[in-house]
């Protein structure tokens, strides 16, 4: 009986250890939550319900493809 209890405790600890993910909150899904909240608040104030099919994505920062005058070009 004691060995069954120890095995059950060990299995429980193993399963709960696998379920723990410290980086779960660090996932970047790219959704623009500020825009979603703004649109939802405006819609709510007008008595309209918004149902999102595709959430708006954040735009990435523009890439500087042409170096500025003060930057070396690597040549």
C-alpha positions as CSV (number, residue, x, y, z in Angstrom):
1,X,0.0,0.0,0.0
2,X,2.8,2.4,0.8
3,X,4.6,1.7,-2.5
4,X,1.4,2.5,-4.4
5,X,1.1,5.8,-2.6
6,X,4.7,6.7,-3.4
7,X,4.2,5.9,-7.1
8,X,1.0,7.9,-7.2
9,X,2.8,10.9,-5.6
10,X,5.7,10.5,-8.0
11,X,3.5,10.4,-11.0
12,X,1.5,13.4,-9.8
13,X,4.7,15.4,-9.3
14,X,6.0,14.4,-12.8
15,X,2.7,15.4,-14.5
16,X,2.5,18.8,-12.7
17,X,6.2,19.5,-13.4
18,X,5.6,18.9,-17.1
19,X,2.6,21.3,-17.1
20,X,4.6,24.2,-15.6
21,X,6.0,26.5,-18.2
22,X,7.8,29.6,-16.8
23,X,7.9,31.2,-20.3
24,X,4.2,30.9,-21.0
25,X,3.6,34.6,-20.5
26,X,6.4,35.6,-22.8
27,X,4.8,34.3,-26.0
28,X,4.4,37.2,-28.5
29,X,1.3,36.6,-30.6
30,X,1.6,39.9,-32.5
31,X,-1.9,41.1,-31.7
32,X,-2.4,44.9,-31.3
33,X,-4.2,44.7,-28.0
34,X,-4.4,48.5,-27.7
35,X,-6.2,48.8,-31.0
36,X,-8.6,46.0,-30.0
37,X,-9.4,47.7,-26.7
38,X,-10.0,51.0,-28.4
39,X,-12.3,49.6,-31.0
40,X,-14.2,47.5,-28.4
41,X,-14.7,50.5,-26.1
42,X,-16.0,52.7,-28.9
43,X,-18.3,50.0,-30.1
44,X,-19.6,49.4,-26.5
45,X,-20.3,53.1,-26.1
46,X,-22.4,53.0,-29.3
47,X,-24.3,49.9,-28.3
48,X,-22.6,47.7,-30.8
49,X,-21.0,44.3,-30.2
50,X,-17.7,43.5,-32.0
51,X,-16.9,39.9,-32.8
52,X,-13.3,39.6,-34.0
53,X,-12.6,37.1,-36.8
54,X,-9.0,38.2,-37.3
55,X,-7.4,40.4,-34.6
56,X,-5.4,43.3,-35.9
57,X,-1.6,42.7,-35.9
58,X,1.0,45.1,-34.7
59,X,3.1,46.6,-37.4
60,X,6.8,46.0,-37.1
61,X,9.2,49.0,-37.0
62,X,10.2,50.3,-40.4
63,X,13.5,49.0,-41.6
64,X,16.1,51.6,-42.6
65,X,17.4,50.2,-45.9
66,X,19.3,53.2,-46.9
67,X,22.1,54.2,-44.5
68,X,22.1,57.7,-43.2
69,X,24.9,60.1,-44.1
70,X,26.8,59.6,-40.8
71,X,26.7,55.8,-40.9
72,X,29.5,53.7,-42.5
73,X,28.4,51.6,-45.5
74,X,30.9,48.8,-44.8
75,X,33.0,49.4,-47.9
